[in-house]
């Protein structure tokens, strides 16, 4: 049997690394930018949030786009757009120009989630969806691990502006490789033999249902999709608060030297990476035990978000910086282990609508990206502390866990031969 699917997976994994390496760049460079421009916390929160003003609608657009034009062209398009717009940040000089640069950057980055999910659903068996999707998405945590020390080094040696130019060039290089590697489906790739094609598609019939005309809006209103949207919003609130404000919190709230950010700020990303991989493996292993594509992933979301609330919310109250860092690391491990949201969508939605429904809940999660940075900046401005912002994030994750617990019910077909 050929192994072309792993080459396609590797391209997806690399794209995820680039995606979040680029996304974390502004937050890592924030202490250097703020030294030059002295933006207030509220103004900086608006700049951080502006990325999601376009990311939110274009996440939904990306879902429609990948369903319409396929994985290959959709990935090429979004990567080119975000790689050619991230260098614009280097040319910004005030709040308005920073916001414009972030708005354009958000347009390009938004479709990556729906495209990655559709690619995984097309190229791997349904019983491996969580494992392979989480493994690919571990690039979103490895990206900050690799990018953070690189950006800090560039900022301290060359200045913060060249960092954004270098990141853009890396994405353009990826596009050349992707055009040769990527195809929409295994059947479209000349290197895939009949045995690999059978292995990939044998259990695809066991997930979702057959599509009916006009079913999209009924699916949007499905209580399971609503619950997943709420839970993914909660997940993203913590993720994007952490992504946008944590380096600044370490410097201003915990007294970490800017030169040490490259090391300290990467620890939670390391545990997050492990959480993503372990979470995917555990969820898919539990599928055989529960004989369901939905139930084990549901309980992974509920349990992991509850642990996040317990660890992340109280972490500012801990006087020891080392213990506080441990709590945040535990929280990021379980936060990313909860990344079963899109795998559940694949399990309950007809294949024709996968991209669009992933786009819907991705759009809801991106709304957290709009609100979390602004709310955090406002709280810091009013209270001169990050404590209330952490507590709020913990409360929101509990709401996400409860919505999943109550509303997600397994209506999937009982699994038979597909489990082998």
RONU-210410 format. One line per field, with one value per residue (C-alpha): residue number from 1; residue in one letter; x, y, z. Coordinates in steps of 0.1 Angstrom, whole numbers, plus 2048, in hexadecimal, padded with zeros to 3 digits. Layout:
N
titor c(NUM,...)
kollo c(a,...)
u c(X,...)
v c(Y,...)
w c(Z,...)
END
This chain:
420
titor c(1,2,3,4,5,6,7,8,9,10,11,12,13,14,15,16,17,18,19,20,21,22,23,24,25,26,27,28,29,30,31,32,33,34,35,36,37,38,39,40,41,42,43,44,45,46,47,48,49,50,51,52,53,54,55,56,57,58,59,60,61,62,63,64,65,66,67,68,69,70,71,72,73,74,75,76,77,78,79,80,81,82,83,84,85,86,87,88,89,90,91,92,93,94,95,96,97,98,99,100,101,102,103,104,105,106,107,108,109,110,111,112,113,114,115,116,117,118,119,120,121,122,123,124,125,126,127,128,129,130,131,132,133,134,135,136,137,138,139,140,141,142,143,144,145,146,147,148,149,150,151,152,153,154,155,156,157,158,159,160,161,162,163,164,165,166,167,168,169,170,171,172,173,174,175,176,177,178,179,180,181,182,183,184,185,186,187,188,189,190,191,192,193,194,195,196,197,198,199,200,201,202,203,204,205,206,207,208,209,210,211,212,213,214,215,216,217,218,219,220,221,222,223,224,225,226,227,228,229,230,231,232,233,234,235,236,237,238,239,240,241,242,243,244,245,246,247,248,249,250,251,252,253,254,255,256,257,258,259,260,261,262,263,264,265,266,267,268,269,270,271,272,273,274,275,276,277,278,279,280,281,282,283,284,285,286,287,288,289,290,291,292,293,294,295,296,297,298,299,300,301,302,303,304,305,306,307,308,309,310,311,312,313,314,315,316,317,318,319,320,321,322,323,324,325,326,327,328,329,330,331,332,333,334,335,336,337,338,339,340,341,342,343,344,345,346,347,348,349,350,351,352,353,354,355,356,357,358,359,360,361,362,363,364,365,366,367,368,369,370,371,372,373,374,375,376,377,378,379,380,381,382,383,384,385,386,387,388,389,390,391,392,393,394,395,396,397,398,399,400,401,402,403,404,405,406,407,408,409,410,411,412,413,414,415,416,417,418,419,420)
kollo c(x,x,x,x,x,x,x,x,x,x,x,x,x,x,x,x,x,x,x,x,x,x,x,x,x,x,x,x,x,x,x,x,x,x,x,x,x,x,x,x,x,x,x,x,x,x,x,x,x,x,x,x,x,x,x,x,x,x,x,x,x,x,x,x,x,x,x,x,x,x,x,x,x,x,x,x,x,x,x,x,x,x,x,x,x,x,x,x,x,x,x,x,x,x,x,x,x,x,x,x,x,x,x,x,x,x,x,x,x,x,x,x,x,x,x,x,x,x,x,x,x,x,x,x,x,x,x,x,x,x,x,x,x,x,x,x,x,x,x,x,x,x,x,x,x,x,x,x,x,x,x,x,x,x,x,x,x,x,x,x,x,x,x,x,x,x,x,x,x,x,x,x,x,x,x,x,x,x,x,x,x,x,x,x,x,x,x,x,x,x,x,x,x,x,x,x,x,x,x,x,x,x,x,x,x,x,x,x,x,x,x,x,x,x,x,x,x,x,x,x,x,x,x,x,x,x,x,x,x,x,x,x,x,x,x,x,x,x,x,x,x,x,x,x,x,x,x,x,x,x,x,x,x,x,x,x,x,x,x,x,x,x,x,x,x,x,x,x,x,x,x,x,x,x,x,x,x,x,x,x,x,x,x,x,x,x,x,x,x,x,x,x,x,x,x,x,x,x,x,x,x,x,x,x,x,x,x,x,x,x,x,x,x,x,x,x,x,x,x,x,x,x,x,x,x,x,x,x,x,x,x,x,x,x,x,x,x,x,x,x,x,x,x,x,x,x,x,x,x,x,x,x,x,x,x,x,x,x,x,x,x,x,x,x,x,x,x,x,x,x,x,x,x,x,x,x,x,x,x,x,x,x,x,x,x,x,x,x,x,x,x,x,x,x,x,x,x,x,x,x,x,x,x,x,x,x,x,x,x,x,x,x,x,x,x,x,x,x,x,x)
u c(800,80D,811,808,7F0,80D,81D,7FD,7FA,81E,815,7F6,80B,825,80A,7FC,81F,822,7FE,803,828,81B,7FE,812,82B,81A,815,83A,846,82D,846,85D,842,833,855,855,831,824,801,7E9,7DD,7BB,7C8,7DF,7C2,7AF,7CD,7D0,7AB,7A9,7B8,798,781,788,792,76F,75B,776,778,754,75E,77B,763,74D,76D,77C,75B,759,77C,78D,7A9,7C6,7BC,7AD,7CD,7E3,7CC,7CB,7F0,7FA,7E3,7EF,814,812,7FF,813,830,819,81B,83F,833,81A,820,800,7E1,7CE,7E9,7EF,7CA,7CA,7E7,7D7,7B5,7C6,7DA,7BB,7AA,7C6,7C9,7A4,79E,7BA,7A4,788,7A2,7B7,798,78A,7AD,7AF,78B,793,7B5,7B2,79A,77E,78B,7AC,79D,7A5,7C9,7D2,7C0,7CF,7F1,7EF,7E1,7FE,810,7FC,80E,82F,82E,830,84B,861,856,859,87F,884,86F,87F,8A2,899,889,8A7,8C1,8B1,892,86D,865,87B,86A,84A,85B,86D,84D,83C,858,855,830,836,850,836,81E,837,83A,814,80B,81F,814,7F0,7D0,7AC,7A6,7BB,7A9,7B7,7DC,7EF,805,7E9,7E4,7C3,7CC,7D3,7B3,79F,7B0,7A8,784,778,766,75D,739,736,737,71F,6FF,6F5,6F1,6CE,6C7,6C6,6D3,6EF,6D9,6C8,6EB,6F5,6D7,6DF,6E4,705,713,707,718,738,738,734,750,767,761,76B,78A,793,78E,7A9,7BF,7BE,7C1,7E0,7EC,7E8,7EF,804,827,81C,80E,82F,843,82B,819,835,854,864,880,878,897,88B,869,877,87C,861,844,849,844,81E,81F,834,81A,7FE,80F,811,7EC,7E1,7F3,7E8,7C5,7C1,7D0,7BA,79A,79F,7A9,789,774,778,76D,74F,748,73F,750,73F,73D,762,76A,74D,75B,77E,770,75D,779,795,783,77A,79F,7A8,78F,79E,7C2,7C2,7A9,7BA,7DE,7E3,7DC,7FA,817,832,83A,846,826,811,824,81D,7F8,7F7,80B,7F1,7D5,7E4,7E9,7C4,7B8,7C8,7BF,79B,7A0,785,76C,773,776,753,747,756,744,721,721,71D,73E,730,72B,74A,75D,73F,736,75A,75A,73B,74A,76C,75B,74B,76E,77C,763,776,795,784,777,792,7AE,798,788,7AB,7B9,79B,79D,7C3,7BC,7A0,7AF,7D5,7D6,7D0,7BF,79B,7A3,7AF,791,77A,78B,787,762,75C,76D,755,738,747,74A,726,718,729,71E,6FA,6F5,70C,6FA,706,6EF,709,704,711,733,739,754,763,772,78B)
v c(800,823,83D,85D,868,86E,886,899,899,8A6,8C4,8CA,8C8,8E0,8F9,8F8,900,91E,929,92C,936,954,95A,95B,973,993,988,97D,99E,9B2,9BC,9CA,9DB,9EB,9F8,A0B,A16,A16,A0B,A08,9E5,9ED,9F9,9DB,9C4,9D3,9CD,9A9,9A4,9B4,995,982,99D,98E,96B,966,96A,95B,93B,935,940,928,90B,913,918,8F6,8E4,8F7,8F7,8DB,8D7,8DD,8FF,90B,904,915,934,939,933,94C,967,964,961,980,995,98D,9A3,9C1,9C1,9CC,9EB,9F6,A15,A1D,A0C,A10,A01,9E4,9DD,9DE,9C6,9AE,9AF,9A4,989,97B,976,95E,94A,944,927,911,8FF,8F4,8EB,8D6,8C4,8BD,8B0,899,88C,885,875,85F,845,852,83D,851,874,880,872,880,8A1,8A8,89D,8B5,8D1,8CB,8E1,8FE,8F9,8EF,90F,926,90F,914,938,947,944,94D,96C,976,972,986,9A1,9A4,9A3,9B3,9C3,9B7,9C0,9A7,98A,98F,990,96F,95E,968,95A,938,936,93E,921,909,911,904,8E3,8E0,8E2,8C3,8AF,8B8,8AB,8AE,888,868,85E,87E,876,862,853,843,81E,80A,7FB,81D,82B,80E,812,837,835,814,824,846,83A,835,85A,876,870,874,898,8A7,8C7,8E5,8D1,8EA,901,8E4,8D8,8FB,8F9,8D6,8D7,8C4,8DE,8FA,8E9,8E3,908,913,8FB,905,929,921,90E,92C,946,936,92F,952,963,94E,953,979,984,969,977,999,98A,979,99A,9B1,999,981,996,980,991,996,984,965,963,94D,931,936,93E,91D,905,907,901,8E2,8D3,8DE,8CB,8AC,8B1,8B3,893,87F,88C,880,85E,859,864,84C,82F,834,832,80C,80A,820,815,838,855,86F,864,861,882,892,887,892,8B5,8B5,8A8,8BC,8DD,8D7,8D2,8F2,906,8F8,8FF,91E,934,934,935,95B,956,93F,953,93C,944,920,911,929,91F,8FA,901,913,8F6,8DD,8F3,8F5,8CF,8C8,8E5,8D7,8B3,8BF,8C6,8AD,8C7,8C4,89E,89D,8B3,89A,87E,88D,8A2,896,898,8B2,8CA,8C3,8E2,8F9,8EC,8ED,911,919,90D,91C,93D,93A,932,950,966,95D,96A,98C,98E,97E,997,9B5,9A9,9A0,9C2,9D4,9C0,9C8,9ED,9EE,9D8,9DB,9B5,995,982,988,980,95E,957,961,949,92D,934,934,912,904,910,8FF,8DE,8E0,8E7,8C9,8B3,8BC,8C1,8A9,888,86B,865,854,831,815,80B,7E9,7DE,801,7FC,7E2)
w c(800,7F7,812,7FF,81B,832,81A,817,83D,840,82A,840,85F,851,847,86B,878,861,869,88F,88C,878,88F,8AF,8A0,8AA,8CE,8D1,8C2,8D8,8F3,8D8,8C5,8E4,8EE,8CE,8CB,8EF,8E7,905,90F,902,8E0,8DD,8E5,8C8,8B1,8BD,8B8,895,885,88E,87F,85D,869,877,856,841,856,84A,826,828,830,811,7FC,804,7FE,7DC,7CE,7E1,7F9,7E1,7D4,7F5,808,7EE,7EE,813,818,7FD,80B,82F,825,80F,828,849,83D,83D,863,85F,84D,868,87C,891,89D,87D,866,87E,87D,856,855,86D,85A,83A,84C,85C,83A,82F,84F,855,83D,84B,864,84C,832,84A,856,833,829,847,841,81C,821,840,84D,863,880,87F,87C,89F,89E,87C,880,8A2,896,879,890,8A8,88F,89D,8BE,8B0,89B,8B9,8C8,8AA,8A2,8C5,8C9,8A4,8A7,8C8,8B9,89A,8AF,8C6,8AA,88B,899,899,875,863,876,862,841,848,853,833,81D,82E,825,800,7FF,80D,7F0,7D6,7E8,7EE,7CA,7C2,7E1,7E7,7D6,7E1,7E6,7E5,7C5,7B4,7BD,7A3,7BE,7D2,7CA,7CD,7EF,7FF,7F1,7FF,821,823,817,826,844,836,831,857,860,859,845,821,816,80F,7FC,813,830,839,84D,85F,869,875,88D,899,8BF,8BB,8A4,8BB,8D9,8C6,8BB,8E0,8EB,8CF,8D8,8FC,8F0,8DA,8F5,90A,8EC,8DD,8FF,904,8E1,8E1,905,916,90C,918,938,93F,93B,94E,965,96E,968,94E,93A,915,90B,91E,90C,8F1,90A,925,90E,8FB,918,916,8F1,8F6,90E,8F6,8DA,8EF,8F8,8D4,8CA,8E9,8E7,8C3,8CB,8EA,8D8,8BB,8D2,8E5,8C5,8C6,8EA,8E6,8C3,8BA,8A8,8BE,8E2,8EB,8DA,8ED,90F,905,900,920,936,927,928,94D,955,942,957,977,96D,957,96A,98C,97F,986,9AB,9AF,9BD,9B0,98B,986,994,97F,960,969,96C,94A,93A,948,93B,918,917,91E,909,8EA,8F4,8F2,8CD,8C2,8B6,890,892,8A0,884,86B,87D,87C,85C,838,825,80D,82A,83F,835,83A,85C,867,85B,870,891,886,882,8A5,8B3,8A1,8B2,8D2,8C1,8BC,8E0,8F5,8EC,8F0,911,91F,915,924,945,948,941,95C,976,96F,972,95D,979,96F,94B,955,96B,94F,937,950,953,92E,92A,944,92F,910,923,930,90D,8FF,91C,918,8F3,8E1,8DC,8C7,8AA,895,886,89B,88E,87F,867,865,887,87C)
END
